[in-house]
C-alpha cells in the first residue's frame, strides 16, 4: 500500500505542477506524509536511527522529483539536468543504505529497480508536461506495476531476514 501511495501521490503532484493547480501545496503535503509512513515500517524492524536515515533519503527523493518537474515545466534545462543528476545519486544512496541493512536487498538489484522507477517517473512527467496524455497514462500503468514489484522485493527481504517473526 505504501509504494502504491508513493507513486499515486507523486502522479498527483506531477499533474498539479504541470497544470498549475491550486492544490499543489496540499498534494505535496500529502505526498510527504508517505515518508514517515514508510519509515514507520522500517522502524519496526530496524529501529529509530535507521528509520530516520531512510526518512531523510526518501524525503530528498521526493523533493528532487518536484524540483525536476518544476524545472522542466519552466524550460530550465540546466536546473532540470542538475536535479536529475542529484535524483539518481539519491537513488544510489538509497540502494546502498538499504542493502547495508538487509543482505536480501543486493545493492545492484536495488539500484536497477530504483533507476527504473526514476526513468518511468521522468517519462510520466515529460508526457504530462507535453500534453501526451495517452503515453502519460500508459506510463503510469507501468509505474504502478513496477511499484508493486518493488514492494514485493522489500517485503520478501524483510520476511527472509526476520523469518522468526513470520514463521510460526
Helices and strands as residue ranges (DSSP letters): H 2-19, H 24-46, H 48-74, H 77-101, H 107-129, H 133-161, H 163-166
